[in-house]
Amino acid sequence: MAEVGTNPARIFPAWQQFVAEHSGEGRTLRGIGEPIWAERSPAELAECQRHEALLNACFDDPDFLRLCPYDTTALGAAVVEQARRNHPFVSTRGRAASSSSFPGAALADNRVDDLVLTVHELATNSVRHGGGEGTLSLWPSGFTSGCGS
């Protein structure tokens, strides 16, 4: 994490490469990531929290298990609570359980295609009619973390 994790945006390609190189039918992958540590600035923490929320969406695969060890004694309560919202399972003192803070919200399968088409159209129109660039900001209702690109 000291090399790749200095910028959370670098972590996605690293995970994608890992999955591409090591996945296979019936093979469970395991990964460990720790983008959040006590020395991170508030802006870095916000980006890391967005990153973790995006990882859930991008790598929603039961054959790819990720562990994010947190030093909860060195992090503030708000940072730990946000981590609980971004992780479906938590382990404390060796006991794993579902995170009561994880929203578990997801789009129904029949709505995913609609979302993809909508985002594609917005991006295409931004490039064609918006001077070649645009900004899209998304946030799930009721969540404190969001994503933008």
Backbone torsions as a table, in degrees:
resi	resn	phi	psi	omega
1	MET	NA	-25.4	179.4
2	ALA	-64.2	-28.8	180.0
3	GLU	-92.1	-58.7	-175.6
4	VAL	-79.8	-35.0	-171.9
5	GLY	-77.3	-2.7	178.2
6	THR	-64.8	-24.7	175.2
7	ASN	-131.2	110.4	-176.7
8	PRO	-55.0	-26.7	179.7
9	ALA	-64.7	-21.2	178.1
10	ARG	-78.4	-17.5	-174.8
11	ILE	-73.5	-37.5	-179.0
12	PHE	-57.0	-51.9	178.7
13	PRO	-60.0	-34.1	178.8
14	ALA	-65.9	-44.3	176.9
15	TRP	-64.3	-43.1	-179.8
16	GLN	-60.0	-43.3	178.8
17	GLN	-64.3	-42.9	178.8
18	PHE	-58.8	-48.6	-179.4
19	VAL	-63.7	-44.7	-179.2
20	ALA	-61.2	-39.2	-176.3
21	GLU	-79.1	-27.1	-170.0
22	HIS	-119.3	-4.9	-177.6
23	SER	-79.4	155.6	177.4
24	GLY	-170.1	162.3	-178.4
25	GLU	-58.2	126.4	178.5
26	GLY	75.4	7.6	-177.3
27	ARG	-103.6	123.9	177.8
28	THR	-92.4	127.0	177.5
29	LEU	-98.0	148.1	176.5
30	ARG	-130.0	136.8	179.5
31	GLY	-136.5	151.9	177.3
32	ILE	-124.1	129.0	177.9
33	GLY	-137.5	146.6	178.4
34	GLU	-142.4	74.5	-178.8
35	PRO	-74.4	-15.2	-176.1
36	ILE	-110.7	126.1	172.2
37	TRP	-144.1	165.8	-169.2
38	ALA	-59.8	-30.4	-175.7
39	GLU	-79.9	-3.3	179.0
40	ARG	-67.2	143.7	176.0
41	SER	-74.8	163.3	176.6
42	PRO	-56.2	-39.0	178.3
43	ALA	-65.8	-41.0	178.1
44	GLU	-65.2	-40.5	178.6
45	LEU	-61.4	-42.6	179.0
46	ALA	-60.8	-43.3	178.7
47	GLU	-65.6	-40.0	178.6
48	CYS	-64.2	-39.1	178.9
49	GLN	-65.8	-39.7	174.9
50	ARG	-62.5	-43.4	179.3
51	HIS	-57.3	-46.2	-178.7
52	GLU	-65.3	-38.3	176.9
53	ALA	-63.8	-40.7	178.8
54	LEU	-66.7	-37.5	178.1
55	LEU	-57.4	-39.5	179.3
56	ASN	-60.1	-40.0	-179.0
57	ALA	-75.5	-41.5	-174.2
58	CYS	-78.5	-28.7	-177.1
59	PHE	-123.4	49.9	178.3
60	ASP	-82.8	77.8	-174.7
61	ASP	-139.3	120.3	-178.8
62	PRO	-64.6	-14.2	177.8
63	ASP	-92.6	5.4	176.9
64	PHE	-127.4	98.7	-177.5
65	LEU	-97.9	129.4	-179.8
66	ARG	-117.7	136.7	177.2
67	LEU	-115.9	130.4	179.3
68	CYS	-119.6	94.4	-179.8
69	PRO	-74.2	128.7	178.9
70	TYR	-117.1	138.8	171.3
71	ASP	-89.1	84.9	-174.4
72	THR	-66.5	-16.5	177.3
73	THR	-77.5	-20.7	-178.2
74	ALA	-101.2	-9.4	-176.7
75	LEU	-104.2	151.3	177.6
76	GLY	-69.2	158.6	-177.8
77	ALA	-60.1	-38.4	-179.6
78	ALA	-65.8	-37.5	178.8
79	VAL	-66.9	-42.5	179.6
80	VAL	-65.5	-41.7	179.0
81	GLU	-63.8	-39.9	177.0
82	GLN	-63.6	-38.2	177.3
83	ALA	-61.5	-40.2	177.7
84	ARG	-63.1	-32.0	177.7
85	ARG	-74.1	-22.2	-178.1
86	ASN	-99.3	-0.8	-177.6
87	HIS	-128.9	123.1	-178.1
88	PRO	-67.5	-25.1	179.2
89	PHE	-130.0	145.0	176.8
90	VAL	-131.4	153.0	177.7
91	SER	-128.2	126.6	178.0
92	THR	-126.5	124.3	-178.9
93	ARG	51.4	41.2	176.0
94	GLY	81.8	3.3	179.4
95	ARG	-108.8	117.5	-179.9
96	ALA	-92.3	144.3	178.3
97	ALA	-157.2	161.0	173.4
98	SER	-64.8	141.3	177.3
99	SER	-79.1	121.6	179.6
100	SER	-70.3	-15.1	-179.8
101	SER	-91.3	-15.5	-178.7
102	PHE	-71.4	126.0	-174.1
103	PRO	-69.5	-32.2	179.7
104	GLY	66.1	14.2	-179.3
105	ALA	-79.8	142.7	177.4
106	ALA	-151.8	158.4	176.3
107	LEU	-77.1	143.2	172.2
108	ALA	-64.9	149.0	-177.3
109	ASP	-52.2	-38.6	-177.2
110	ASN	-74.0	-7.8	178.6
111	ARG	-101.2	-15.8	-179.3
112	VAL	-62.4	-45.6	179.4
113	ASP	-60.6	-39.1	177.8
114	ASP	-62.5	-42.4	179.5
115	LEU	-64.6	-44.8	179.5
116	VAL	-60.5	-45.9	179.0
117	LEU	-61.8	-42.8	-179.7
118	THR	-62.1	-47.0	179.9
119	VAL	-64.3	-40.9	178.2
120	HIS	-60.2	-45.6	-179.9
121	GLU	-64.1	-41.5	178.3
122	LEU	-62.8	-44.0	-180.0
123	ALA	-65.5	-44.8	-180.0
124	THR	-60.7	-46.6	-179.7
125	ASN	-66.6	-33.1	176.7
126	SER	-63.9	-42.7	-179.7
127	VAL	-69.2	-46.5	-175.9
128	ARG	-72.2	-40.2	-171.0
129	HIS	-117.5	-2.3	-176.0
130	GLY	-113.8	23.5	178.4
131	GLY	79.6	17.7	174.9
132	GLY	90.5	2.6	178.3
133	GLU	-151.5	164.7	179.1
134	GLY	-167.2	170.8	178.3
135	THR	-128.2	130.7	176.3
136	LEU	-118.6	124.9	176.3
137	SER	-119.7	130.5	179.7
138	LEU	-127.3	146.7	172.1
139	TRP	-154.1	136.3	178.1
140	PRO	-72.0	141.2	179.8
141	SER	-60.5	130.9	176.6
142	GLY	85.9	-3.8	-180.0
143	PHE	-97.6	156.5	176.0
144	THR	-95.7	-18.5	178.5
145	SER	-100.2	150.6	178.6
146	GLY	-141.3	-175.7	176.7
147	CYS	-138.7	149.9	177.1
148	GLY	-149.1	149.6	176.7
149	SER	-156.7	NA	NA
